[in-house]
Amino acid sequence: MADYAVLFYFDSESEKTIRKIQEAICCSSGNTYLSDNGIRPHITLSLFSREDSEDLTAGLALFAAQLADIDIKLTSIGIFNTQPSVINLLPVVSEDLIRMHTDLIEKLSHFVTDFHPYYVRENWVPHCAVAISINTDEFAKAVETACALFQPLTCRISALSLVECSPYRTVMDWTVSST
């Protein structure tokens, strides 16, 4: 069974700003996980296991159409203190963000029974990773760099994506249009 994720990407200016932070962390710490795997800045709405993704695309296309003109405010830095660690930019958990997550899980629950426990409503911590799989030797430099460069940022959702995890590959993207 494969793992899949549904995530959204940001407008090009926001993505450029977040990539600068990711690249600086890469240079200062030596952690290259995001760039090595071609992972764009995003927020993951759902993670689940399934045999395939064939019957999900029509529902996700309809869901993507509901995302027009939604802004996400990234306001702080967070750490998932796992081993290895993850450094994130954290959004304000707005009504729009909660509604998107709730609506998506409701739609997917008709097709998915095996949701990852960190991505169900009561456990979900929305985040935009700027460094993943950070070992102890890389950690201090990565945090120092993130803290030095990050400033609060308002991002517009530009696309919804269904990806397969491990190895990371895009299954399908849907552009989110402004009204």
N, CA and C atoms as a LAMMPS dump frame, in Angstrom:
ITEM: TIMESTEP
0
ITEM: NUMBER OF ATOMS
537
ITEM: BOX BOUNDS ff ff ff
-5.0000000000000000e+02 5.0000000000000000e+02
-5.0000000000000000e+02 5.0000000000000000e+02
-5.0000000000000000e+02 5.0000000000000000e+02
ITEM: ATOMS id mol type element x y z
1 1 1 N 0.841 -1.17 0
2 1 2 C 0 0 0
3 1 3 C 0.896 1.247 0
4 2 1 N 0.491 2.244 -0.758
5 2 2 C 1.288 3.472 -0.88
6 2 3 C 0.746 4.556 0.053
7 3 1 N 1.624 5.474 0.436
8 3 2 C 1.209 6.663 1.18
9 3 3 C 1.01 7.798 0.2
10 4 1 N -0.088 8.543 0.397
11 4 2 C -0.404 9.709 -0.419
12 4 3 C -0.622 10.895 0.496
13 5 1 N -0.399 12.086 -0.041
14 5 2 C -0.658 13.316 0.699
15 5 3 C -1.409 14.281 -0.205
16 6 1 N -2.277 15.079 0.409
17 6 2 C -2.937 16.183 -0.279
18 6 3 C -2.384 17.443 0.364
19 7 1 N -1.87 18.325 -0.474
20 7 2 C -1.24 19.526 0.057
21 7 3 C -1.561 20.717 -0.81
22 8 1 N -1.294 21.9 -0.29
23 8 2 C -1.449 23.061 -1.146
24 8 3 C -0.154 23.846 -1.191
25 9 1 N 0.042 24.444 -2.365
26 9 2 C 1.208 25.274 -2.625
27 9 3 C 0.81 26.735 -2.532
28 10 1 N 1.821 27.584 -2.418
29 10 2 C 1.618 29.025 -2.26
30 10 3 C 1.887 29.773 -3.559
31 11 1 N 1.473 31.035 -3.588
32 11 2 C 1.763 31.908 -4.723
33 11 3 C 3.274 32.003 -4.93
34 12 1 N 3.682 32.411 -6.136
35 12 2 C 5.097 32.37 -6.503
36 12 3 C 5.979 33.256 -5.632
37 13 1 N 5.506 34.439 -5.247
38 13 2 C 6.321 35.32 -4.398
39 13 3 C 6.542 34.715 -3.015
40 14 1 N 5.497 34.159 -2.445
41 14 2 C 5.629 33.514 -1.129
42 14 3 C 6.548 32.303 -1.227
43 15 1 N 6.367 31.516 -2.28
44 15 2 C 7.219 30.344 -2.462
45 15 3 C 8.683 30.755 -2.575
46 16 1 N 8.944 31.817 -3.306
47 16 2 C 10.317 32.315 -3.463
48 16 3 C 10.915 32.704 -2.104
49 17 1 N 10.133 33.378 -1.29
50 17 2 C 10.59 33.801 0.043
51 17 3 C 10.892 32.584 0.925
52 18 1 N 10.009 31.602 0.91
53 18 2 C 10.211 30.404 1.733
54 18 3 C 11.401 29.602 1.217
55 19 1 N 11.558 29.518 -0.09
56 19 2 C 12.708 28.787 -0.66
57 19 3 C 14.038 29.418 -0.243
58 20 1 N 14.08 30.747 -0.129
59 20 2 C 15.314 31.416 0.322
60 20 3 C 15.689 30.954 1.727
61 21 1 N 14.689 30.808 2.588
62 21 2 C 14.947 30.312 3.94
63 21 3 C 15.422 28.864 3.879
64 22 1 N 14.747 28.043 3.075
65 22 2 C 15.148 26.64 2.94
66 22 3 C 16.583 26.519 2.422
67 23 1 N 16.919 27.311 1.415
68 23 2 C 18.259 27.249 0.833
69 23 3 C 19.318 27.727 1.825
70 24 1 N 19.009 28.766 2.599
71 24 2 C 19.958 29.256 3.596
72 24 3 C 20.184 28.202 4.686
73 25 1 N 19.119 27.524 5.097
74 25 2 C 19.262 26.448 6.08
75 25 3 C 20.113 25.328 5.499
76 26 1 N 19.888 25.016 4.257
77 26 2 C 20.672 23.991 3.568
78 26 3 C 22.165 24.356 3.593
79 27 1 N 22.464 25.614 3.269
80 27 2 C 23.871 26.063 3.238
81 27 3 C 24.495 26.08 4.628
82 28 1 N 23.76 26.542 5.628
83 28 2 C 24.347 26.672 6.965
84 28 3 C 24.456 25.344 7.708
85 29 1 N 23.499 24.437 7.462
86 29 2 C 23.464 23.191 8.24
87 29 3 C 23.955 21.979 7.457
88 30 1 N 23.91 22.065 6.136
89 30 2 C 24.252 20.907 5.314
90 30 3 C 23.074 19.977 5.072
91 31 1 N 21.895 20.313 5.595
92 31 2 C 20.718 19.475 5.415
93 31 3 C 20.089 19.782 4.056
94 32 1 N 20.047 18.792 3.181
95 32 2 C 19.574 18.991 1.805
96 32 3 C 18.316 18.174 1.478
97 33 1 N 17.62 17.677 2.481
98 33 2 C 16.496 16.767 2.259
99 33 3 C 15.438 17.34 1.301
100 34 1 N 14.991 18.568 1.547
101 34 2 C 13.929 19.15 0.718
102 34 3 C 14.383 19.328 -0.73
103 35 1 N 15.569 19.875 -0.929
104 35 2 C 16.046 20.084 -2.302
105 35 3 C 16.367 18.758 -2.986
106 36 1 N 16.952 17.824 -2.256
107 36 2 C 17.269 16.51 -2.845
108 36 3 C 16.021 15.789 -3.34
109 37 1 N 14.889 16.021 -2.673
110 37 2 C 13.646 15.333 -3.021
111 37 3 C 12.688 16.182 -3.843
112 38 1 N 13.105 17.4 -4.224
113 38 2 C 12.281 18.259 -5.076
114 38 3 C 10.968 18.664 -4.437
115 39 1 N 10.978 18.881 -3.129
116 39 2 C 9.751 19.204 -2.4
117 39 3 C 9.592 20.712 -2.298
118 40 1 N 8.509 21.217 -2.89
119 40 2 C 8.199 22.651 -2.861
120 40 3 C 7.602 23.044 -1.512
121 41 1 N 7.689 24.324 -1.135
122 41 2 C 7.022 24.791 0.081
123 41 3 C 5.513 24.529 -0.004
124 42 1 N 4.952 23.991 1.066
125 42 2 C 3.546 23.606 1.066
126 42 3 C 3.045 23.397 2.484
127 43 1 N 1.741 23.228 2.611
128 43 2 C 1.118 22.752 3.843
129 43 3 C 0.355 21.482 3.484
130 44 1 N 0.595 20.438 4.241
131 44 2 C -0.085 19.163 4.015
132 44 3 C -1.411 19.156 4.761
133 45 1 N -2.478 18.878 4.027
134 45 2 C -3.821 18.8 4.609
135 45 3 C -4.175 17.382 5.051
136 46 1 N -3.622 16.392 4.368
137 46 2 C -3.967 15.014 4.691
138 46 3 C -2.851 14.076 4.245
139 47 1 N -2.7 13.005 4.998
140 47 2 C -1.752 11.945 4.666
141 47 3 C -2.468 10.629 4.942
142 48 1 N -2.412 9.707 3.976
143 48 2 C -3.165 8.466 4.115
144 48 3 C -2.539 7.376 3.262
145 49 1 N -2.95 6.146 3.529
146 49 2 C -2.48 4.978 2.766
147 49 3 C -3.629 4.421 1.94
148 50 1 N -3.292 4.024 0.724
149 50 2 C -4.256 3.419 -0.218
150 50 3 C -3.491 2.592 -1.228
151 51 1 N -4.218 1.697 -1.881
152 51 2 C -3.603 0.899 -2.952
153 51 3 C -3.263 1.766 -4.151
154 52 1 N -4.165 2.71 -4.501
155 52 2 C -3.934 3.598 -5.646
156 52 3 C -4.698 4.898 -5.421
157 53 1 N -4.553 5.811 -6.367
158 53 2 C -5.192 7.128 -6.214
159 53 3 C -6.253 7.389 -7.282
160 54 1 N -6.601 6.374 -8.06
161 54 2 C -7.439 6.563 -9.245
162 54 3 C -8.764 7.272 -8.995
163 55 1 N -9.513 6.894 -7.98
164 55 2 C -10.846 7.459 -7.796
165 55 3 C -10.862 8.743 -6.95
166 56 1 N -9.705 9.289 -6.633
167 56 2 C -9.65 10.491 -5.801
168 56 3 C -9.64 11.79 -6.602
169 57 1 N -9.224 11.744 -7.845
170 57 2 C -8.941 12.984 -8.579
171 57 3 C -10.171 13.835 -8.872
172 58 1 N -11.31 13.244 -9.159
173 58 2 C -12.505 14.046 -9.45
174 58 3 C -12.932 14.854 -8.227
175 59 1 N -12.952 14.219 -7.071
176 59 2 C -13.322 14.916 -5.841
177 59 3 C -12.323 15.996 -5.46
178 60 1 N -11.052 15.736 -5.698
179 60 2 C -10.03 16.735 -5.379
180 60 3 C -10.119 17.927 -6.321
181 61 1 N -10.496 17.697 -7.561
182 61 2 C -10.681 18.812 -8.507
183 61 3 C -11.79 19.738 -8.018
184 62 1 N -12.885 19.172 -7.536
185 62 2 C -13.984 19.983 -6.989
186 62 3 C -13.54 20.714 -5.722
187 63 1 N -12.785 20.041 -4.899
188 63 2 C -12.286 20.656 -3.666
189 63 3 C -11.364 21.835 -3.989
190 64 1 N -10.488 21.675 -4.975
191 64 2 C -9.544 22.743 -5.36
192 64 3 C -10.285 24.008 -5.768
193 65 1 N -11.425 23.846 -6.398
194 65 2 C -12.201 25.007 -6.85
195 65 3 C -12.694 25.861 -5.679
196 66 1 N -12.775 25.284 -4.499
197 66 2 C -13.236 26.011 -3.309
198 66 3 C -12.128 26.824 -2.632
199 67 1 N -10.908 26.726 -3.111
200 67 2 C -9.765 27.329 -2.421
201 67 3 C -9.396 28.723 -2.93
202 68 1 N -10.165 29.274 -3.859
203 68 2 C -9.84 30.582 -4.435
204 68 3 C -9.835 31.67 -3.37
205 69 1 N -8.861 32.548 -3.472
206 69 2 C -8.76 33.749 -2.632
207 69 3 C -8.611 33.464 -1.142
208 70 1 N -7.943 32.38 -0.797
209 70 2 C -7.689 32.097 0.613
210 70 3 C -6.226 32.411 0.912
211 71 1 N -6.038 33.246 1.923
212 71 2 C -4.694 33.597 2.374
213 71 3 C -4.361 32.81 3.633
214 72 1 N -3.083 32.477 3.76
215 72 2 C -2.557 31.798 4.936
216 72 3 C -1.465 32.697 5.498
217 73 1 N -1.559 32.999 6.776
218 73 2 C -0.554 33.848 7.43
219 73 3 C 0.419 32.961 8.191
220 74 1 N 1.664 32.917 7.702
221 74 2 C 2.724 32.216 8.417
222 74 3 C 3.325 33.216 9.4
223 75 1 N 3.248 32.916 10.703
224 75 2 C 3.607 33.928 11.701
225 75 3 C 4.697 33.519 12.679
226 76 1 N 5.059 32.244 12.728
227 76 2 C 6.08 31.841 13.696
228 76 3 C 6.831 30.608 13.213
229 77 1 N 7.878 30.299 13.944
230 77 2 C 8.708 29.128 13.65
231 77 3 C 8.38 28.052 14.679
232 78 1 N 8.278 26.816 14.221
233 78 2 C 8.017 25.701 15.123
234 78 3 C 8.962 24.553 14.849
235 79 1 N 9.076 23.678 15.812
236 79 2 C 9.968 22.523 15.695
237 79 3 C 9.197 21.27 16.068
238 80 1 N 9.307 20.238 15.226
239 80 2 C 8.847 18.916 15.622
240 80 3 C 10.085 18.243 16.192
241 81 1 N 10.096 18.075 17.488
242 81 2 C 11.276 17.593 18.188
243 81 3 C 11.344 16.068 18.153
244 82 1 N 11.328 15.55 16.946
245 82 2 C 11.477 14.113 16.729
246 82 3 C 12.948 13.86 16.407
247 83 1 N 13.308 12.634 16.234
248 83 2 C 14.661 12.331 15.784
249 83 3 C 14.565 11.555 14.488
250 84 1 N 14.91 12.105 13.354
251 84 2 C 15.428 13.456 13.167
252 84 3 C 14.323 14.509 13.282
253 85 1 N 14.735 15.772 13.437
254 85 2 C 13.814 16.885 13.688
255 85 3 C 13.313 17.523 12.398
256 86 1 N 12.292 18.382 12.565
257 86 2 C 11.727 19.148 11.458
258 86 3 C 11.56 20.587 11.937
259 87 1 N 11.954 21.558 11.104
260 87 2 C 11.739 22.974 11.405
261 87 3 C 10.667 23.475 10.447
262 88 1 N 9.685 24.187 11.012
263 88 2 C 8.518 24.613 10.251
264 88 3 C 8.252 26.101 10.395
265 89 1 N 7.521 26.625 9.426
266 89 2 C 6.871 27.912 9.553
267 89 3 C 5.419 27.588 9.876
268 90 1 N 4.891 28.216 10.904
269 90 2 C 3.551 27.872 11.378
270 90 3 C 2.544 28.945 11.005
271 91 1 N 1.391 28.518 10.497
272 91 2 C 0.343 29.481 10.147
273 91 3 C -0.557 29.795 11.331
274 92 1 N -1.236 30.922 11.237
275 92 2 C -2.347 31.198 12.127
276 92 3 C -3.421 30.178 11.761
277 93 1 N -3.954 29.495 12.74
278 93 2 C -4.975 28.487 12.474
279 93 3 C -6.323 29.217 12.372
280 94 1 N -6.617 29.64 11.167
281 94 2 C -7.81 30.444 10.874
282 94 3 C -9.023 29.548 10.621
283 95 1 N -10.192 30.182 10.576
284 95 2 C -11.415 29.452 10.235
285 95 3 C -11.31 28.84 8.836
286 96 1 N -10.712 29.582 7.884
287 96 2 C -10.532 29.045 6.527
288 96 3 C -9.687 27.782 6.545
289 97 1 N -8.6 27.791 7.3
290 97 2 C -7.702 26.643 7.348
291 97 3 C -8.402 25.429 7.974
292 98 1 N -9.114 25.642 9.056
293 98 2 C -9.849 24.549 9.701
294 98 3 C -10.945 24.017 8.777
295 99 1 N -11.665 24.925 8.109
296 99 2 C -12.724 24.515 7.185
297 99 3 C -12.147 23.682 6.041
298 100 1 N -11.022 24.135 5.455
299 100 2 C -10.404 23.377 4.364
300 100 3 C -10.052 21.965 4.814
301 101 1 N -9.409 21.874 5.965
302 101 2 C -8.996 20.57 6.467
303 101 3 C -10.208 19.676 6.736
304 102 1 N -11.208 20.213 7.414
305 102 2 C -12.413 19.449 7.738
306 102 3 C -13.14 18.996 6.473
307 103 1 N -13.317 19.907 5.515
308 103 2 C -13.996 19.561 4.263
309 103 3 C -13.243 18.482 3.493
310 104 1 N -11.928 18.613 3.441
311 104 2 C -11.139 17.623 2.705
312 104 3 C -11.239 16.252 3.359
313 105 1 N -11.07 16.188 4.66
314 105 2 C -11.141 14.894 5.344
315 105 3 C -12.519 14.264 5.15
316 106 1 N -13.56 15.08 5.202
317 106 2 C -14.921 14.569 4.979
318 106 3 C -15.049 13.976 3.575
319 107 1 N -14.545 14.691 2.568
320 107 2 C -14.618 14.187 1.191
321 107 3 C -13.786 12.912 1.02
322 108 1 N -12.587 12.911 1.571
323 108 2 C -11.713 11.744 1.423
324 108 3 C -12.221 10.527 2.181
325 109 1 N -12.951 10.738 3.262
326 109 2 C -13.387 9.616 4.093
327 109 3 C -14.328 8.658 3.344
328 110 1 N -14.873 9.103 2.208
329 110 2 C -15.682 8.212 1.376
330 110 3 C -14.798 7.207 0.628
331 111 1 N -13.485 7.515 0.53
332 111 2 C -12.569 6.69 -0.25
333 111 3 C -11.402 6.146 0.566
334 112 1 N -11.153 6.762 1.716
335 112 2 C -9.955 6.452 2.505
336 112 3 C -10.374 6.03 3.904
337 113 1 N -9.771 4.955 4.392
338 113 2 C -10.019 4.533 5.767
339 113 3 C -8.754 4.597 6.621
340 114 1 N -7.606 4.707 5.971
341 114 2 C -6.33 4.637 6.687
342 114 3 C -5.621 5.993 6.681
343 115 1 N -6.158 6.959 7.455
344 115 2 C -5.532 8.273 7.589
345 115 3 C -4.381 8.189 8.591
346 116 1 N -3.301 8.915 8.308
347 116 2 C -2.202 8.999 9.263
348 116 3 C -2.701 9.742 10.499
349 117 1 N -2.429 9.248 11.7
350 117 2 C -2.989 9.863 12.901
351 117 3 C -2.587 11.323 13.119
352 118 1 N -1.425 11.763 12.627
353 118 2 C -1.028 13.169 12.791
354 118 3 C -1.846 14.124 11.932
355 119 1 N -2.614 13.594 10.97
356 119 2 C -3.356 14.452 10.05
357 119 3 C -4.866 14.371 10.238
358 120 1 N -5.319 13.752 11.319
359 120 2 C -6.74 13.81 11.654
360 120 3 C -6.969 15.048 12.514
361 121 1 N -8.204 15.528 12.523
362 121 2 C -8.547 16.826 13.112
363 121 3 C -7.952 17.073 14.494
364 122 1 N -8.107 16.131 15.397
365 122 2 C -7.671 16.37 16.772
366 122 3 C -6.152 16.376 16.949
367 123 1 N -5.395 15.932 15.947
368 123 2 C -3.932 15.891 16.055
369 123 3 C -3.214 16.791 15.057
370 124 1 N -3.922 17.32 14.075
371 124 2 C -3.297 18.038 12.965
372 124 3 C -2.658 19.342 13.425
373 125 1 N -1.394 19.518 13.1
374 125 2 C -0.67 20.757 13.339
375 125 3 C -0.247 21.276 11.965
376 126 1 N -0.984 22.231 11.403
377 126 2 C -0.614 22.738 10.082
378 126 3 C 0.769 23.381 10.148
379 127 1 N 1.566 23.135 9.099
380 127 2 C 2.942 23.633 9.099
381 127 3 C 3.492 23.629 7.683
382 128 1 N 4.492 24.468 7.478
383 128 2 C 5.242 24.499 6.224
384 128 3 C 6.7 24.223 6.578
385 129 1 N 7.172 23.044 6.246
386 129 2 C 8.536 22.649 6.609
387 129 3 C 9.571 23.467 5.841
388 130 1 N 10.581 23.927 6.564
389 130 2 C 11.719 24.587 5.918
390 130 3 C 12.98 23.737 6.039
391 131 1 N 12.931 22.691 6.857
392 131 2 C 14.019 21.714 6.948
393 131 3 C 13.438 20.431 7.532
394 132 1 N 13.741 19.317 6.879
395 132 2 C 13.219 18.013 7.28
396 132 3 C 14.385 17.065 7.509
397 133 1 N 14.184 16.145 8.407
398 133 2 C 15.162 15.09 8.654
399 133 3 C 16.499 15.674 9.128
400 134 1 N 16.409 16.592 10.079
401 134 2 C 17.588 17.284 10.604
402 134 3 C 18.186 16.45 11.734
403 135 1 N 19.449 16.119 11.594
404 135 2 C 20.089 15.361 12.67
405 135 3 C 20.637 16.319 13.731
406 136 1 N 21.109 15.761 14.815
407 136 2 C 21.571 16.546 15.957
408 136 3 C 22.678 17.523 15.571
409 137 1 N 23.583 17.12 14.712
410 137 2 C 24.696 17.992 14.308
411 137 3 C 24.234 19.182 13.47
412 138 1 N 23.14 19.057 12.744
413 138 2 C 22.629 20.117 11.869
414 138 3 C 21.654 21.058 12.575
415 139 1 N 21.092 20.595 13.681
416 139 2 C 19.952 21.244 14.303
417 139 3 C 20.198 22.708 14.713
418 140 1 N 21.225 22.978 15.474
419 140 2 C 21.453 24.333 16.003
420 140 3 C 21.622 25.345 14.872
421 141 1 N 22.405 25.009 13.862
422 141 2 C 22.619 25.93 12.739
423 141 3 C 21.321 26.145 11.959
424 142 1 N 20.546 25.099 11.785
425 142 2 C 19.288 25.213 11.044
426 142 3 C 18.312 26.136 11.778
427 143 1 N 18.172 25.967 13.081
428 143 2 C 17.269 26.814 13.865
429 143 3 C 17.762 28.258 13.855
430 144 1 N 19.049 28.447 14.057
431 144 2 C 19.627 29.799 14.056
432 144 3 C 19.352 30.508 12.729
433 145 1 N 19.513 29.81 11.63
434 145 2 C 19.285 30.395 10.306
435 145 3 C 17.803 30.722 10.104
436 146 1 N 16.936 29.796 10.462
437 146 2 C 15.498 30.04 10.318
438 146 3 C 15.084 31.267 11.13
439 147 1 N 15.555 31.371 12.35
440 147 2 C 15.202 32.502 13.208
441 147 3 C 15.743 33.824 12.655
442 148 1 N 16.916 33.783 12.084
443 148 2 C 17.522 35.01 11.551
444 148 3 C 16.798 35.515 10.304
445 149 1 N 16.252 34.619 9.497
446 149 2 C 15.677 35.015 8.211
447 149 3 C 14.165 35.173 8.184
448 150 1 N 13.473 34.473 9.043
449 150 2 C 12.018 34.463 8.95
450 150 3 C 11.395 35.76 9.436
451 151 1 N 10.441 36.241 8.648
452 151 2 C 9.552 37.326 9.037
453 151 3 C 8.144 36.884 8.663
454 152 1 N 7.145 37.272 9.461
455 152 2 C 5.771 36.859 9.14
456 152 3 C 5.424 37.158 7.681
457 153 1 N 4.633 36.275 7.112
458 153 2 C 4.38 36.294 5.678
459 153 3 C 2.929 35.884 5.415
460 154 1 N 2.24 36.642 4.569
461 154 2 C 0.899 36.256 4.137
462 154 3 C 1.008 35.639 2.753
463 155 1 N 0.537 34.395 2.637
464 155 2 C 0.655 33.621 1.4
465 155 3 C -0.745 33.348 0.843
466 156 1 N -0.85 33.327 -0.456
467 156 2 C -2.099 32.958 -1.12
468 156 3 C -1.951 31.52 -1.627
469 157 1 N -3.011 30.732 -1.486
470 157 2 C -3.004 29.37 -2.019
471 157 3 C -3.076 29.452 -3.541
472 158 1 N -2.164 28.743 -4.218
473 158 2 C -2.133 28.791 -5.682
474 158 3 C -2.45 27.449 -6.34
475 159 1 N -2.282 26.349 -5.602
476 159 2 C -2.524 25.032 -6.198
477 159 3 C -2.777 24 -5.109
478 160 1 N -3.528 22.98 -5.476
479 160 2 C -3.735 21.8 -4.652
480 160 3 C -3.009 20.666 -5.363
481 161 1 N -2.424 19.772 -4.596
482 161 2 C -1.669 18.693 -5.213
483 161 3 C -1.913 17.379 -4.485
484 162 1 N -1.993 16.319 -5.262
485 162 2 C -2.002 14.963 -4.726
486 162 3 C -0.63 14.386 -5.036
487 163 1 N 0.084 13.963 -3.995
488 163 2 C 1.422 13.414 -4.195
489 163 3 C 1.5 12.021 -3.59
490 164 1 N 2.371 11.219 -4.168
491 164 2 C 2.706 9.929 -3.585
492 164 3 C 4.005 10.128 -2.812
493 165 1 N 4.08 9.539 -1.647
494 165 2 C 5.242 9.709 -0.782
495 165 3 C 6.187 8.51 -0.913
496 166 1 N 7.448 8.74 -0.709
497 166 2 C 8.492 7.701 -0.588
498 166 3 C 8.511 6.69 -1.732
499 167 1 N 8.985 7.016 -2.886
500 167 2 C 9.588 8.3 -3.239
501 167 3 C 8.518 9.344 -3.573
502 168 1 N 8.888 10.587 -3.358
503 168 2 C 8.002 11.719 -3.57
504 168 3 C 7.766 11.915 -5.06
505 169 1 N 6.487 11.909 -5.451
506 169 2 C 6.154 12.163 -6.856
507 169 3 C 4.762 12.755 -6.933
508 170 1 N 4.601 13.75 -7.799
509 170 2 C 3.308 14.387 -7.988
510 170 3 C 2.409 13.472 -8.806
511 171 1 N 1.21 13.229 -8.323
512 171 2 C 0.209 12.471 -9.057
513 171 3 C -0.591 13.428 -9.93
514 172 1 N -1.066 14.544 -9.311
515 172 2 C -1.826 15.535 -10.061
516 172 3 C -1.85 16.853 -9.295
517 173 1 N -1.825 17.957 -10.043
518 173 2 C -1.957 19.314 -9.488
519 173 3 C -3.202 19.963 -10.054
520 174 1 N -3.832 20.815 -9.219
521 174 2 C -4.962 21.628 -9.663
522 174 3 C -4.656 23.076 -9.343
523 175 1 N -4.691 23.943 -10.333
524 175 2 C -4.45 25.368 -10.115
525 175 3 C -5.648 25.974 -9.4
526 176 1 N -5.354 26.831 -8.44
527 176 2 C -6.393 27.56 -7.72
528 176 3 C -6.402 28.973 -8.261
529 177 1 N -7.521 29.386 -8.821
530 177 2 C -7.627 30.697 -9.464
531 177 3 C -8.166 31.731 -8.492
532 178 1 N -7.727 32.951 -8.668
533 178 2 C -8.311 34.074 -7.92
534 178 3 C -9.595 34.486 -8.59
535 179 1 N -10.545 34.927 -7.791
536 179 2 C -11.826 35.361 -8.372
537 179 3 C -11.786 36.821 -8.73
